[in-house]
Amino acid sequence: MSALKTQIARNFVRVYTHPGLRRLRRARAALWRKITGASAQVHYFHQTDDPYSHLCAQVLGRLAADYQVTLVPHLVSPPQDSAAPDRARLAHWSLRDAATLAQAYGLQAPQCPDGALPSAPKVQAAEAALAAALDAGTFVAQAASISAGLWQPGAQAAAPANAAPARVAECKAQGDTLRKRAGHYLGGTFYYAGEWYWGLDRLHFLEERLREEGLCPNPSAPLIAPVHEVALAPLPGPGAATGTTLDYFLSFRSPYTYLALPRVRALAAHHGAELRLRFVLPMVMRGLPVPVEKRLYIVSDVAREAQRLGMAFGNAVDPVGKPVERGYALLNRAIAAGKGIEFAASFLQGVWADGLDAGSDAGLNAIAARAGFDAAWVQAALPDTGWQAVAAANREDLLAQELWGVPSFRVNDLPGHWGQDRLWVIEQELGAA
């Protein structure tokens, strides 16, 4: 990356994700609403065959009751291939992950006998009922029961009418257009005055914002979907069990990998587990495209999460391409030297928070120096291509777990989990181990 491109990209991300700009946008939206006398509208985008949308449908009524907002629902299609590059694994993971979330929040989990997703005719029937509810203005009241008819064996959808196929297609086209124009690509998402909130995992951000704006008559009431986070609770026994491993599948191009590393490190130390760094090439370097709306949402979402976690973010230099390869050459050597965690932490902080260009010798030397390696060590490690076989093997192991994205985690030989939002599950599994 040229120096000029690096500077432009760094400035864009820093400005785009600055908390002050977010506050300004929110204040402007709130002021405009007061001036115009408009109601606070929360748009909800429902994908019928999406397990996460099934969970969201179950909280719509409470959201409408607990907050002074107008819920505006929309039907949408599944994401395009560019936003869901491994659709089969995504479907499998979503079903398993949604079941975990349902148990945590006391909701009905989506169920599929023998692991088979709902058939196309059943999905089409549910879409017809949901489109009819949209037209009747009863979507918020009926979405949960209609969705239960699709996802709960034996449940009957309470739908007094069904829309014609042409009307269903029209509803989905309208929802897809609005979703893309506003800058997102998934179902089970909420949009309020310029910001997106995906599923139950980000609903707490929306609730906190609505409370700050005085739109919750009972602000002392518990959140509908409070955030689940690592607690590092005292261990019940005299010490951690020996032989526990925690695999951490990571990518230097993933800002979520950056957010997760301090907590993964703390979890491993707290439970006495061996933390194994399993680096893989970024998706875009594996031939999987990432659409613009996905990239923009990710940096916005990471900025919110970083602020919540008390981590710096935004002075970033995207390490895609050669910088990642250079970083992996050094990481592979650092792991062998017993300092892989230190190097990974320095690299991720450097490229996502400190504005260091890992594609330059100066930037990479600065990253390595914080981990205890000098410039001579860097120059000796860079020509080593042994990292390529390691990254390929790590990728195969990740795919064998029916996962494909990072950060992902696995305790011992248990099924893996994807996303820094699931570290609380990893903590439970470490405690059980």
GUZADREN-793048 format. One line per 10 residues: number of its first residue (from 1); their letters; for each residue x, y, z of N, C-alpha, C. Coordinates in steps of 0.2 Angstrom, whole numbers, plus 5000, padded with zeros to 4 digits. Layout:
<nodes>
NUM = A = X Y Z X Y Z X Y Z | ... .
</nodes>
This chain:
<nodes>
1 = MSALKTQIAR = 5004 4994 5000 5000 5000 5000 5004 5006 5000 | 5003 5011 4995 5007 5017 4995 5006 5021 5001 | 5011 5026 5003 5010 5030 5008 5004 5034 5008 | 5002 5037 5002 4997 5041 5001 4990 5037 5003 | 4990 5031 5000 4984 5027 5001 4983 5025 5008 | 4989 5023 5011 4989 5022 5019 4986 5027 5023 | 4988 5033 5021 4986 5039 5025 4979 5041 5024 | 4976 5040 5018 4969 5041 5016 4965 5036 5020 | 4967 5030 5019 4963 5024 5023 4963 5025 5030 | 4969 5027 5033 4969 5028 5040 4964 5034 5042 .
11 = NFVRVYTHPG = 4964 5039 5039 4960 5045 5041 4953 5044 5040 | 4951 5040 5035 4944 5038 5034 4941 5034 5040 | 4945 5029 5041 4943 5024 5047 4942 5028 5053 | 4947 5032 5055 4948 5036 5061 4942 5041 5062 | 4940 5044 5056 4935 5049 5056 4928 5045 5056 | 4927 5040 5052 4921 5036 5051 4919 5033 5058 | 4924 5031 5062 4922 5027 5068 4923 5031 5074 | 4924 5038 5074 4925 5042 5080 4919 5042 5084 | 4920 5041 5091 4914 5041 5095 4910 5048 5095 | 4914 5053 5094 4911 5060 5094 4907 5061 5088 .
21 = LRRLRRARAA = 4909 5058 5082 4904 5058 5076 4898 5054 5077 | 4898 5049 5081 4892 5045 5082 4888 5049 5087 | 4891 5052 5092 4886 5056 5096 4883 5062 5092 | 4887 5065 5088 4884 5070 5084 4878 5068 5079 | 4879 5062 5076 4874 5059 5072 4868 5058 5076 | 4869 5055 5082 4863 5053 5086 4859 5060 5088 | 4863 5065 5090 4860 5071 5092 4856 5075 5087 | 4859 5074 5081 4856 5077 5075 4849 5074 5073 | 4849 5067 5074 4843 5063 5072 4838 5065 5078 | 4840 5065 5084 4835 5067 5089 4832 5074 5089 .
31 = LWRKITGASA = 4836 5078 5087 4834 5085 5086 4829 5086 5080 | 4831 5082 5075 4826 5083 5069 4820 5080 5071 | 4820 5074 5074 4813 5071 5076 4809 5076 5081 | 4812 5079 5085 4809 5084 5089 4806 5090 5085 | 4810 5092 5080 4808 5098 5076 4802 5096 5072 | 4802 5090 5069 4797 5088 5065 4791 5085 5068 | 4792 5083 5074 4787 5080 5078 4786 5073 5076 | 4790 5070 5072 4790 5063 5070 4791 5058 5076 | 4788 5052 5075 4789 5047 5080 4796 5044 5079 | 4798 5040 5084 4805 5037 5084 4803 5030 5080 .
41 = QVHYFHQTDD = 4806 5029 5074 4805 5023 5071 4810 5018 5071 | 4809 5012 5073 4814 5007 5073 4812 5002 5067 | 4816 5002 5062 4815 4997 5056 4818 4990 5058 | 4814 4985 5057 4816 4978 5058 4816 4974 5052 | 4821 4971 5050 4821 4967 5044 4822 4960 5045 | 4816 4956 5043 4815 4949 5045 4816 4945 5039 | 4821 4940 5040 4822 4935 5035 4819 4928 5037 | 4814 4926 5034 4810 4920 5036 4813 4914 5038 | 4818 4912 5034 4822 4906 5035 4828 4907 5039 | 4829 4912 5043 4835 4914 5047 4834 4912 5054 .
51 = PYSHLCAQVL = 4837 4908 5057 4836 4906 5064 4837 4912 5069 | 4841 4917 5067 4842 4923 5071 4836 4928 5071 | 4833 4928 5065 4826 4931 5064 4821 4928 5068 | 4821 4922 5069 4816 4918 5073 4816 4920 5080 | 4823 4921 5083 4823 4924 5090 4821 4931 5090 | 4823 4935 5085 4821 4942 5085 4813 4943 5085 | 4810 4939 5081 4802 4939 5081 4799 4938 5088 | 4802 4935 5092 4800 4933 5099 4800 4939 5104 | 4804 4944 5102 4805 4950 5107 4802 4956 5104 | 4799 4956 5098 4796 4962 5095 4791 4965 5099 .
61 = GRLAADYQVT = 4786 4961 5102 4781 4963 5106 4783 4967 5112 | 4788 4964 5115 4791 4967 5121 4795 4974 5119 | 4798 4974 5114 4802 4980 5112 4797 4986 5110 | 4791 4984 5107 4786 4989 5106 4783 4991 5112 | 4782 4987 5117 4779 4988 5124 4783 4992 5128 | 4790 4991 5128 4794 4994 5133 4797 5001 5131 | 4796 5002 5125 4799 5008 5122 4794 5012 5118 | 4795 5019 5118 4790 5023 5114 4793 5024 5107 | 4792 5019 5104 4795 5018 5097 4789 5015 5092 | 4790 5017 5086 4786 5014 5081 4790 5008 5077 .
71 = LVPHLVSPPQ = 4788 5002 5078 4792 4997 5075 4789 4996 5067 | 4794 4997 5063 4792 4996 5056 4795 4990 5053 | 4791 4984 5052 4794 4978 5050 4795 4978 5042 | 4800 4974 5040 4801 4973 5033 4803 4965 5032 | 4801 4962 5026 4803 4956 5024 4809 4957 5020 | 4814 4952 5021 4820 4953 5016 4822 4946 5014 | 4826 4946 5009 4829 4939 5006 4835 4938 5010 | 4838 4931 5009 4844 4930 5012 4850 4934 5009 | 4855 4935 5013 4861 4939 5010 4863 4936 5003 | 4867 4940 4999 4870 4938 4993 4876 4934 4995 .
81 = DSAAPDRARL = 4878 4930 4990 4884 4926 4991 4890 4930 4993 | 4891 4936 4991 4897 4939 4993 4897 4941 5000 | 4891 4941 5003 4890 4943 5011 4890 4936 5015 | 4888 4931 5011 4888 4924 5015 4892 4919 5010 | 4898 4920 5010 4902 4916 5006 4902 4908 5007 | 4900 4906 5012 4900 4899 5014 4893 4897 5017 | 4888 4897 5012 4881 4897 5014 4879 4891 5018 | 4882 4885 5016 4880 4879 5019 4883 4879 5027 | 4889 4881 5028 4892 4881 5034 4888 4887 5038 | 4886 4892 5035 4883 4898 5039 4876 4895 5041 .
91 = AHWSLRDAAT = 4872 4891 5037 4866 4889 5039 4867 4884 5045 | 4872 4880 5045 4873 4875 5050 4875 4878 5056 | 4879 4883 5056 4881 4887 5062 4876 4891 5065 | 4872 4894 5061 4867 4899 5063 4862 4895 5067 | 4860 4889 5065 4855 4885 5069 4858 4883 5075 | 4864 4881 5076 4867 4879 5082 4868 4885 5087 | 4870 4890 5084 4872 4896 5088 4865 4899 5091 | 4860 4899 5086 4853 4902 5089 4851 4898 5094 | 4852 4891 5094 4849 4887 5100 4853 4889 5106 | 4859 4891 5106 4863 4893 5112 4860 4900 5114 .
101 = LAQAYGLQAP = 4859 4904 5110 4856 4911 5112 4849 4910 5115 | 4845 4906 5112 4838 4905 5114 4839 4903 5121 | 4843 4898 5123 4843 4896 5130 4846 4901 5135 | 4850 4905 5132 4853 4911 5137 4848 4916 5138 | 4843 4917 5133 4838 4923 5134 4831 4920 5135 | 4830 4914 5136 4824 4911 5138 4819 4911 5132 | 4821 4910 5126 4817 4910 5120 4816 4903 5118 | 4812 4902 5113 4811 4896 5109 4816 4895 5104 | 4820 4890 5104 4825 4889 5099 4822 4886 5093 | 4825 4888 5087 4823 4885 5081 4825 4877 5081 .
111 = QCPDGALPSA = 4821 4873 5079 4822 4866 5079 4821 4863 5072 | 4826 4859 5070 4826 4856 5063 4827 4848 5064 | 4822 4844 5064 4823 4837 5064 4828 4834 5060 | 4833 4831 5062 4838 4828 5059 4843 4833 5055 | 4843 4839 5058 4847 4844 5056 4845 4847 5049 | 4839 4845 5046 4837 4848 5040 4833 4854 5041 | 4835 4859 5037 4832 4866 5037 4825 4865 5034 | 4821 4870 5036 4814 4870 5034 4814 4870 5026 | 4809 4866 5023 4809 4865 5016 4806 4871 5013 | 4808 4872 5006 4806 4878 5003 4798 4879 5003 .
121 = PKVQAAEAAL = 4794 4874 5002 4787 4875 5003 4785 4878 5010 | 4788 4876 5015 4786 4878 5022 4788 4885 5023 | 4794 4887 5020 4797 4894 5020 4792 4899 5016 | 4790 4896 5010 4786 4900 5006 4779 4902 5010 | 4776 4896 5013 4770 4897 5017 4771 4902 5022 | 4776 4902 5026 4777 4907 5031 4778 4914 5029 | 4782 4914 5023 4782 4921 5020 4776 4924 5018 | 4771 4920 5015 4765 4922 5013 4761 4925 5019 | 4761 4921 5025 4758 4923 5031 4761 4930 5034 | 4767 4930 5033 4771 4936 5036 4769 4942 5032 .
131 = AAALDAGTFV = 4769 4941 5025 4767 4947 5020 4760 4949 5022 | 4756 4944 5023 4749 4946 5024 4748 4950 5031 | 4752 4948 5036 4753 4952 5042 4755 4959 5041 | 4760 4959 5037 4763 4966 5035 4757 4971 5033 | 4754 4968 5028 4748 4972 5025 4743 4974 5030 | 4742 4969 5035 4736 4970 5039 4738 4974 5045 | 4745 4976 5046 4748 4980 5051 4748 4976 5058 | 4748 4969 5057 4749 4965 5063 4755 4961 5064 | 4760 4963 5060 4766 4959 5060 4769 4958 5067 | 4770 4963 5070 4773 4963 5077 4769 4958 5081 .
141 = AQAASISAGL = 4763 4958 5081 4759 4954 5085 4759 4946 5083 | 4760 4945 5076 4759 4939 5074 4766 4935 5072 | 4771 4939 5071 4778 4936 5068 4780 4931 5072 | 4780 4931 5079 4782 4925 5083 4779 4919 5082 | 4772 4919 5082 4768 4913 5081 4769 4910 5074 | 4769 4915 5069 4770 4912 5062 4777 4909 5061 | 4782 4912 5064 4789 4909 5064 4789 4903 5068 | 4785 4902 5073 4785 4896 5077 4782 4890 5073 | 4778 4892 5069 4775 4887 5064 4780 4884 5059 | 4785 4888 5058 4790 4886 5054 4796 4882 5057 .
151 = WQPGAQAAAP = 4798 4885 5063 4804 4882 5067 4802 4878 5073 | 4796 4877 5075 4794 4873 5081 4790 4867 5078 | 4792 4861 5079 4789 4855 5077 4782 4855 5081 | 4777 4854 5077 4770 4853 5080 4766 4860 5081 | 4770 4866 5081 4767 4872 5082 4763 4874 5075 | 4757 4877 5077 4753 4880 5071 4753 4887 5071 | 4755 4889 5064 4755 4897 5063 4748 4900 5064 | 4748 4905 5068 4742 4909 5068 4741 4914 5063 | 4739 4912 5057 4739 4917 5051 4732 4917 5048 | 4728 4922 5049 4721 4922 5046 4721 4923 5039 .
161 = ANAAPARVAE = 4727 4925 5036 4727 4926 5028 4734 4925 5026 | 4734 4924 5019 4741 4923 5016 4741 4927 5010 | 4747 4930 5009 4747 4935 5003 4749 4931 4997 | 4747 4933 4991 4749 4930 4985 4757 4930 4984 | 4759 4925 4980 4766 4925 4979 4769 4932 4976 | 4765 4935 4971 4768 4941 4969 4768 4946 4974 | 4764 4946 4979 4764 4951 4984 4770 4950 4989 | 4771 4943 4990 4777 4942 4994 4784 4944 4991 | 4784 4943 4984 4790 4945 4981 4791 4953 4981 | 4785 4956 4981 4785 4963 4981 4788 4966 4988 .
171 = CKAQGDTLRK = 4785 4963 4993 4787 4965 5000 4795 4963 5001 | 4797 4958 4998 4804 4956 4999 4809 4961 4995 | 4807 4963 4989 4810 4967 4985 4811 4974 4988 | 4805 4976 4991 4805 4983 4995 4810 4983 5001 | 4810 4977 5005 4814 4977 5010 4821 4976 5009 | 4823 4972 5003 4830 4972 5001 4832 4978 4999 | 4828 4982 4995 4831 4989 4993 4832 4993 4999 | 4828 4994 5003 4829 4998 5009 4835 4996 5013 | 4835 4990 5014 4841 4987 5018 4848 4989 5015 | 4848 4988 5009 4854 4989 5005 4856 4997 5005 .
181 = RAGHYLGGTF = 4850 5001 5004 4851 5008 5004 4854 5011 5010 | 4851 5008 5016 4853 5010 5022 4860 5007 5025 | 4862 5002 5021 4869 4999 5022 4870 4993 5026 | 4865 4988 5025 4866 4982 5028 4865 4976 5023 | 4865 4970 5026 4865 4964 5021 4862 4958 5024 | 4861 4958 5031 4858 4952 5034 4851 4953 5037 | 4848 4948 5038 4841 4948 5041 4842 4948 5049 | 4836 4948 5053 4837 4949 5060 4840 4955 5062 | 4839 4961 5059 4843 4967 5060 4838 4972 5062 | 4840 4977 5066 4836 4983 5068 4840 4989 5065 .
191 = YYAGEWYWGL = 4836 4994 5063 4839 5000 5060 4836 5006 5064 | 4840 5010 5067 4836 5016 5070 4841 5022 5069 | 4838 5027 5065 4841 5034 5065 4848 5033 5063 | 4850 5030 5058 4857 5030 5055 4861 5024 5058 | 4859 5020 5063 4863 5015 5065 4860 5008 5065 | 4864 5003 5064 4862 4996 5063 4863 4992 5069 | 4859 4987 5071 4860 4983 5077 4858 4976 5075 | 4863 4971 5075 4861 4965 5072 4859 4960 5078 | 4853 4957 5077 4851 4952 5081 4851 4954 5089 | 4850 4948 5093 4850 4949 5100 4857 4952 5102 .
201 = DRLHFLEERL = 4862 4950 5099 4869 4952 5101 4870 4959 5101 | 4866 4963 5097 4867 4970 5097 4861 4974 5100 | 4856 4971 5102 4850 4974 5104 4851 4978 5110 | 4856 4976 5114 4857 4980 5120 4859 4987 5118 | 4863 4988 5113 4865 4994 5111 4859 4999 5109 | 4855 4996 5105 4849 5000 5103 4845 5001 5110 | 4844 4997 5114 4840 4998 5120 4843 5004 5124 | 4850 5004 5125 4853 5009 5129 4853 5016 5125 | 4853 5016 5119 4852 5022 5115 4845 5025 5116 | 4840 5020 5116 4833 5023 5117 4832 5025 5124 .
211 = REEGLCPNPS = 4835 5022 5129 4835 5025 5136 4838 5032 5136 | 4844 5032 5133 4847 5039 5133 4843 5044 5130 | 4839 5043 5125 4835 5048 5122 4828 5048 5125 | 4827 5045 5131 4821 5046 5135 4815 5043 5132 | 4816 5037 5128 4811 5034 5125 4809 5027 5129 | 4811 5027 5135 4809 5021 5139 4806 5023 5145 | 4799 5022 5146 4795 5025 5152 4798 5022 5158 | 4801 5016 5158 4803 5013 5164 4811 5011 5163 | 4815 5016 5164 4822 5015 5162 4826 5010 5167 | 4822 5009 5173 4825 5004 5178 4824 4997 5176 .
221 = APLIAPVHEV = 4819 4996 5172 4818 4989 5170 4824 4986 5167 | 4824 4979 5167 4830 4976 5164 4830 4976 5157 | 4835 4976 5153 4836 4975 5146 4832 4969 5143 | 4830 4969 5138 4827 4963 5134 4832 4958 5133 | 4838 4961 5130 4844 4957 5128 4850 4959 5131 | 4851 4959 5138 4858 4961 5141 4864 4958 5138 | 4869 4961 5137 4875 4958 5134 4878 4953 5139 | 4880 4947 5136 4884 4942 5139 4891 4943 5138 | 4895 4943 5144 4902 4944 5144 4906 4940 5148 | 4912 4940 5147 4917 4936 5151 4917 4938 5158 .
231 = ALAPLPGPGA = 4916 4934 5163 4916 4936 5170 4922 4935 5174 | 4926 4930 5172 4932 4927 5176 4930 4926 5183 | 4925 4923 5184 4922 4921 5191 4927 4916 5194 | 4928 4917 5201 4932 4912 5205 4931 4905 5203 | 4936 4901 5203 4935 4894 5201 4933 4890 5207 | 4928 4885 5207 4926 4882 5212 4931 4877 5216 | 4936 4875 5212 4940 4870 5214 4947 4873 5216 | 4952 4868 5218 4958 4871 5220 4962 4874 5215 | 4961 4872 5209 4965 4874 5203 4962 4872 5197 | 4965 4874 5191 4962 4872 5184 4964 4865 5183 .
241 = ATGTTLDYFL = 4960 4862 5179 4962 4855 5177 4968 4856 5172 | 4973 4851 5172 4978 4851 5167 4976 4848 5161 | 4980 4850 5155 4978 4847 5149 4973 4850 5145 | 4970 4856 5147 4965 4859 5144 4968 4864 5138 | 4965 4863 5132 4968 4867 5127 4962 4872 5125 | 4964 4878 5123 4960 4883 5120 4963 4885 5113 | 4960 4883 5108 4962 4885 5101 4958 4891 5099 | 4963 4896 5096 4960 4902 5094 4962 4903 5087 | 4957 4903 5083 4958 4903 5076 4957 4911 5074 | 4962 4914 5071 4962 4921 5071 4965 4923 5064 .
251 = SFRSPYTYLA = 4964 4929 5062 4966 4933 5056 4969 4940 5058 | 4974 4941 5056 4977 4948 5057 4973 4954 5054 | 4969 4952 5049 4965 4957 5045 4958 4958 5049 | 4956 4954 5054 4950 4954 5057 4950 4958 5063 | 4947 4964 5063 4947 4968 5069 4943 4965 5075 | 4939 4960 5074 4936 4956 5079 4941 4952 5083 | 4946 4949 5079 4951 4946 5082 4955 4950 5087 | 4956 4956 5085 4959 4961 5089 4955 4962 5096 | 4948 4963 5095 4944 4964 5101 4944 4958 5106 | 4945 4952 5103 4944 4946 5107 4950 4944 5110 .
261 = LPRVRALAAH = 4956 4946 5108 4962 4943 5110 4964 4944 5118 | 4962 4950 5121 4964 4951 5128 4959 4947 5132 | 4953 4946 5130 4949 4941 5134 4950 4934 5133 | 4952 4932 5127 4955 4925 5126 4961 4924 5130 | 4965 4928 5130 4971 4928 5134 4970 4927 5142 | 4965 4931 5144 4963 4931 5151 4960 4925 5153 | 4956 4922 5148 4952 4916 5150 4957 4910 5150 | 4962 4910 5146 4966 4904 5146 4970 4905 5152 | 4973 4911 5154 4977 4911 5160 4972 4910 5167 | 4966 4912 5167 4962 4911 5173 4961 4903 5174 .
271 = HGAELRLRFV = 4960 4900 5168 4958 4893 5169 4964 4888 5168 | 4970 4891 5167 4976 4887 5166 4976 4883 5160 | 4973 4885 5155 4972 4882 5148 4978 4884 5144 | 4980 4879 5139 4985 4881 5134 4982 4884 5129 | 4984 4891 5127 4981 4895 5122 4985 4893 5116 | 4982 4891 5111 4985 4889 5104 4983 4894 5099 | 4987 4898 5096 4985 4902 5091 4985 4899 5084 | 4980 4899 5081 4979 4895 5074 4977 4900 5069 | 4982 4903 5066 4981 4909 5061 4979 4906 5054 | 4974 4909 5051 4972 4908 5044 4972 4914 5040 .
281 = LPMVMRGLPV = 4972 4913 5033 4972 4919 5029 4965 4922 5029 | 4965 4929 5028 4959 4932 5028 4954 4930 5022 | 4948 4930 5023 4943 4928 5018 4945 4931 5011 | 4946 4937 5011 4947 4940 5005 4953 4938 5001 | 4958 4935 5005 4964 4933 5003 4963 4925 5001 | 4957 4922 5003 4956 4916 5001 4951 4916 4995 | 4950 4921 4992 4946 4922 4986 4938 4923 4988 | 4937 4925 4994 4930 4926 4996 4929 4934 4996 | 4925 4937 4992 4924 4944 4992 4920 4947 4998 | 4921 4953 5000 4918 4956 5005 4914 4963 5002 .
291 = PVEKRLYIVS = 4908 4963 5002 4904 4969 4999 4905 4975 5004 | 4904 4981 5000 4906 4987 5004 4902 4988 5010 | 4895 4986 5010 4891 4987 5015 4893 4983 5021 | 4896 4977 5020 4898 4973 5025 4904 4976 5028 | 4909 4979 5024 4915 4982 5027 4913 4988 5031 | 4909 4992 5029 4907 4998 5033 4904 4996 5039 | 4899 4991 5039 4896 4989 5045 4901 4987 5050 | 4905 4983 5048 4910 4979 5053 4914 4985 5056 | 4917 4990 5053 4921 4995 5056 4917 4999 5061 | 4910 5000 5059 4906 5004 5064 4904 5000 5070 .
301 = DVAREAQRLG = 4903 4993 5069 4901 4989 5074 4907 4988 5079 | 4913 4987 5076 4919 4986 5080 4921 4992 5084 | 4919 4998 5081 4921 5004 5085 4916 5004 5091 | 4910 5002 5091 4905 5002 5096 4908 4997 5101 | 4909 4991 5099 4912 4986 5104 4918 4988 5107 | 4923 4991 5103 4929 4993 5106 4928 4998 5112 | 4923 5003 5111 4922 5008 5116 4919 5005 5122 | 4914 5000 5121 4911 4996 5127 4917 4992 5131 | 4922 4990 5127 4927 4986 5130 4933 4990 5133 | 4932 4996 5132 4938 5001 5134 4944 5000 5130 .
311 = MAFGNAVDPV = 4944 4998 5123 4949 4997 5119 4950 5003 5114 | 4956 5004 5112 4957 5009 5107 4955 5006 5100 | 4953 5010 5095 4951 5007 5089 4950 5013 5084 | 4952 5013 5078 4951 5017 5073 4957 5020 5069 | 4962 5021 5073 4968 5023 5069 4971 5017 5066 | 4968 5015 5060 4970 5008 5057 4973 5009 5051 | 4977 5004 5049 4980 5003 5042 4979 4996 5040 | 4974 4995 5036 4972 4988 5034 4978 4984 5032 | 4979 4978 5035 4985 4974 5033 4984 4969 5028 | 4978 4970 5024 4977 4965 5019 4983 4964 5014 .
321 = GKPVERGYAL = 4984 4958 5012 4989 4956 5007 4996 4955 5010 | 5001 4958 5008 5008 4957 5010 5009 4958 5017 | 5006 4963 5020 5007 4965 5027 5005 4959 5032 | 4999 4955 5030 4997 4949 5033 5002 4944 5033 | 5004 4943 5026 5009 4938 5025 5016 4939 5029 | 5018 4945 5029 5024 4947 5033 5022 4945 5041 | 5017 4947 5043 5015 4946 5050 5015 4939 5052 | 5012 4935 5047 5012 4928 5049 5019 4924 5049 | 5023 4927 5044 5030 4924 5045 5033 4925 5051 | 5032 4931 5054 5035 4933 5061 5031 4929 5066 .
331 = LNRAIAAGKG = 5024 4929 5066 5020 4925 5071 5022 4918 5071 | 5023 4915 5066 5025 4908 5066 5032 4907 5070 | 5036 4911 5069 5043 4911 5072 5042 4913 5080 | 5037 4918 5081 5036 4920 5088 5033 4914 5092 | 5028 4911 5089 5025 4905 5092 5030 4900 5094 | 5035 4898 5089 5040 4893 5091 5045 4896 5096 | 5045 4902 5097 5050 4905 5102 5046 4906 5109 | 5039 4904 5109 5035 4905 5115 5033 4912 5116 | 5033 4916 5111 5030 4923 5112 5025 4925 5107 | 5021 4920 5105 5016 4921 5099 5011 4926 5102 .
341 = IEFAASFLQG = 5008 4925 5108 5003 4929 5110 5005 4936 5111 | 5012 4937 5113 5014 4944 5113 5015 4947 5106 | 5017 4944 5102 5018 4946 5095 5011 4948 5092 | 5006 4943 5093 4999 4944 5090 4996 4950 5093 | 4997 4951 5099 4994 4957 5103 4997 4963 5100 | 5003 4963 5099 5006 4969 5097 5004 4971 5090 | 5004 4966 5085 5002 4967 5078 4995 4969 5078 | 4990 4966 5081 4983 4968 5081 4982 4975 5083 | 4985 4977 5089 4985 4983 5092 4988 4988 5087 | 4994 4986 5084 4997 4991 5079 4993 4993 5073 .
351 = VWADGLDAGS = 4990 4988 5070 4987 4989 5064 4979 4992 5065 | 4976 4991 5070 4969 4993 5071 4969 4999 5076 | 4974 5000 5080 4973 5006 5085 4979 5011 5085 | 4985 5009 5082 4991 5013 5083 4993 5016 5076 | 4989 5014 5071 4991 5017 5064 4998 5014 5062 | 5000 5008 5063 5006 5006 5061 5005 5002 5054 | 5009 5003 5050 5009 5000 5043 5013 4994 5043 | 5010 4988 5044 5014 4982 5044 5017 4980 5037 | 5016 4984 5032 5019 4983 5026 5025 4986 5025 | 5027 4991 5030 5033 4994 5030 5038 4991 5035 .
361 = DAGLNAIAAR = 5044 4992 5034 5049 4989 5038 5049 4993 5045 | 5048 4999 5045 5047 5003 5051 5041 5001 5055 | 5036 5000 5052 5030 4998 5056 5031 4991 5058 | 5033 4986 5054 5034 4980 5057 5039 4979 5062 | 5044 4983 5062 5050 4983 5067 5047 4986 5074 | 5043 4991 5073 5039 4994 5079 5035 4988 5082 | 5031 4985 5078 5027 4980 5081 5031 4974 5084 | 5036 4972 5081 5040 4967 5084 5044 4969 5090 | 5046 4975 5090 5050 4977 5096 5045 4977 5103 | 5039 4978 5102 5035 4978 5108 5034 4971 5111 .
371 = AGFDAAWVQA = 5035 4966 5106 5035 4959 5108 5041 4956 5110 | 5047 4961 5110 5053 4958 5112 5058 4956 5107 | 5056 4958 5100 5061 4955 5095 5064 4961 5091 | 5070 4961 5090 5074 4967 5087 5073 4966 5079 | 5076 4971 5076 5075 4972 5068 5079 4966 5065 | 5085 4964 5068 5088 4958 5065 5084 4952 5065 | 5080 4951 5070 5076 4945 5071 5071 4945 5065 | 5068 4951 5064 5063 4952 5059 5065 4950 5052 | 5071 4953 5051 5074 4952 5044 5076 4944 5043 | 5077 4941 5048 5079 4934 5048 5073 4930 5047 .
381 = ALPDTGWQAV = 5067 4932 5050 5061 4928 5050 5057 4929 5044 | 5057 4935 5041 5053 4937 5035 5054 4932 5029 | 5059 4929 5027 5060 4925 5021 5057 4918 5023 | 5055 4916 5029 5053 4909 5031 5046 4909 5028 | 5045 4904 5024 5038 4903 5021 5034 4897 5024 | 5037 4894 5030 5034 4889 5033 5027 4890 5036 | 5026 4897 5037 5019 4899 5040 5013 4897 5035 | 5015 4896 5028 5010 4895 5023 5007 4888 5025 | 5011 4883 5026 5008 4876 5027 5004 4876 5034 | 5006 4880 5039 5003 4880 5045 4996 4883 5044 .
391 = AAANREDLLA = 4996 4889 5041 4989 4892 5039 4985 4888 5036 | 4987 4884 5031 4983 4880 5027 4980 4874 5031 | 4984 4871 5036 4982 4866 5040 4977 4869 5045 | 4978 4875 5048 4973 4878 5052 4966 4879 5049 | 4967 4881 5043 4960 4882 5039 4957 4876 5038 | 4960 4870 5036 4957 4864 5036 4954 4862 5042 | 4957 4863 5048 4954 4861 5054 4948 4865 5056 | 4948 4871 5054 4942 4876 5055 4936 4874 5051 | 4938 4872 5045 4932 4870 5040 4929 4863 5043 | 4934 4859 5045 4931 4852 5048 4926 4853 5053 .
401 = QELWGVPSFR = 4927 4859 5057 4922 4860 5062 4915 4863 5060 | 4915 4864 5053 4909 4867 5050 4909 4875 5052 | 4915 4877 5053 4916 4885 5053 4920 4887 5048 | 4920 4893 5047 4924 4896 5041 4927 4903 5043 | 4924 4907 5048 4926 4913 5049 4930 4914 5056 | 4933 4920 5057 4937 4921 5063 4934 4928 5066 | 4935 4928 5072 4939 4923 5077 4934 4918 5079 | 4937 4912 5079 4933 4906 5081 4937 4902 5087 | 4934 4898 5091 4937 4896 5097 4935 4889 5098 | 4939 4885 5101 4937 4878 5103 4941 4876 5109 .
411 = VNDLPGHWGQ = 4937 4873 5114 4940 4870 5120 4941 4863 5119 | 4947 4860 5120 4948 4853 5119 4945 4851 5112 | 4942 4845 5112 4939 4843 5106 4931 4844 5106 | 4929 4849 5109 4922 4851 5109 4920 4855 5102 | 4914 4855 5100 4913 4859 5094 4915 4866 5095 | 4917 4869 5090 4920 4876 5090 4914 4881 5090 | 4916 4887 5092 4911 4893 5092 4915 4899 5088 | 4910 4902 5084 4913 4908 5080 4911 4914 5083 | 4915 4919 5083 4913 4926 5085 4916 4928 5092 | 4918 4934 5093 4920 4937 5099 4914 4937 5104 .
421 = DRLWVIEQEL = 4908 4937 5101 4902 4938 5105 4901 4931 5109 | 4904 4926 5108 4903 4919 5111 4908 4917 5116 | 4912 4922 5118 4917 4921 5123 4914 4918 5130 | 4908 4921 5131 4905 4919 5137 4903 4911 5137 | 4902 4908 5131 4901 4901 5130 4908 4898 5131 | 4913 4900 5129 4920 4897 5130 4921 4897 5137 | 4919 4902 5141 4921 4903 5148 4917 4897 5151 | 4911 4896 5149 4907 4890 5152 4910 4884 5151 | 4913 4883 5145 4916 4876 5143 4922 4875 5147 | 4926 4881 5147 4932 4880 5151 4931 4878 5158 .
431 = GAA = 4926 4881 5161 4924 4880 5168 4922 4872 5169 | 4918 4870 5164 4916 4863 5164 4922 4858 5163 | 4927 4860 5159 4933 4856 5158 4937 4856 5164 .
</nodes>
